[in-house]
Amino acid sequence: MLRPLHGHPLSMAVAGEYFTRRGTVMNKRDYSFLETITAELLREVTDSQLHPFLDILTVLPSANQDMITAIAEPLAISTQQYRDLSRLSFVRLVPSGLALHDVVRSQLLASMQEHHPMTLKQLRLKALDYLGTLYRQSQSGSEKNHLGYLLLEITAQSLPISSPYANIAAIDEIVRENQLKEGDLECLHTMIEHWGRQSLDMPSLAVAHAFLDDIARNIDDGIRIFRAPSGEPVAFFASLPLYQKTVDLIERYVPGSVARYFPHDTEFPRDRDHVDTFFGVLVGVKPDDPRYHPHDLLGILIRDGLSHLGRGLRGVIGVSEPNFKELLELLGFMAHPIDAEQGIYAFTLDMRQRDFLLWVGSIVQALNRPAIRMQYPVDENLLRRVLKALHDPGAFKKTAIADILGCQPEEARYILQSLLTKAPVPPLTENEQNLLRLTFVERIGNADSIALALHLSRPTYYRMLKQSLVNLCTVLQSGDFLSATLE
């Protein structure tokens, strides 16, 4: 019972009573039934007026009073209700507000998914929208990292990612930090022994162990530790900021590897302050932990790394495991071979010129889920001006379309060019897309020239141009343009 119920006292108590009455411990389906019972028990012991706010804490890893009020609108949580919520035995105080104990949160989440899926979906969309606004406004790198992690967690939990390799939707109460404590390094060496092939393909385990020791001694913040609430390390990830010192370190242990993993990079910064690329070189999880499955720990590592890259960085990792490759491709990573015979590929996610929130939306599109619906005030007149300015970055910037779509001008140009050159996004048709492309991208001539090229009369061309602009407006207004951010 410990593993599926994570040793949570309330779950264990209910399970004990249940199995005692049955006289036997049955299969896994009994445990999901127990989680539903536990969720209902938790609801029964709370004031019904607190239920909407408890739902928000189920969706969000943590929330303060302002955040709960913003997402609960038109409801508002009073100071007394917030205080009552904080006093519940399964709610804990955290630096960012209130949080449910993680196992309780997972059980409530499962219950909402089964019995109130539309409420859950609406809360997730409101939470994504609210956190996205905070992310845009934030000027702090650490705060953006935290908000990015929350955005990825909420997004991942709403997506049907079923990779047998890593569960990036795993709810966790893992502490993530960069400080090694006494005794940690020994645990990390044990994890390496049980892991197998590393991201940086090394000639032997001895080299991997020596490399880990060198990183721990000489590279500040090079190792990310993931701890259980007790403080015990359960996973780690060594990701090196690439500059001259770390490039030399990598080459010392695995000569020639930098050129193989970064074939298009001829030089790297001389100092840490100008780093824009991180290279994941070592990883490990604690084997056979009774509380955390490796599948979930790996997902937590991935989510943490992605939120870090969201600040406008590039990340590279070597992968040979087929299911992991599939997951990274779904997340928008691009691959090139390192050792095709052994199936080793370098996977790159380059966020240096991409907008993090649009990329989060592209994950939704990539997994065939409904897009995050937002309303963007794009009208036909604005769209005409924007399309005419596609070839002139200065004029394009003045149209303010980037501000309307909530991204950088380069990203907005990429979106529009993609909408006119890749597979058409409904209601825009292929014929309409072709007409817009000839008119605004290829610019083959005046209206008569374009009409002739399309075998249309001049009046028919103008009528189709108007309808094409209307349909492209609809794509932009609805948020379906997020699919165009896919590489």
PyMOL commands that set and color helices and strands:
alter all, ss='L'
color gray80, all
select helices_A, chain A and resi 2-5+9-22+28-44+48-59+65-72+79-86+102-115+117-137+141-157+184-195+205-218+244-253+257-261+272-274+294-309+322-330+340-342+356-366+380-388+393-398+401-405+409-421+430-441+447-453+458-478+480-485
alter helices_A, ss='H'
color red, helices_A
select strands_A, chain A and resi 91-94+97-100+175-177+223-227+233-241+277-285+314-319+334-339+344-350
alter strands_A, ss='S'
color yellow, strands_A
deselect
rebuild
show_as cartoon
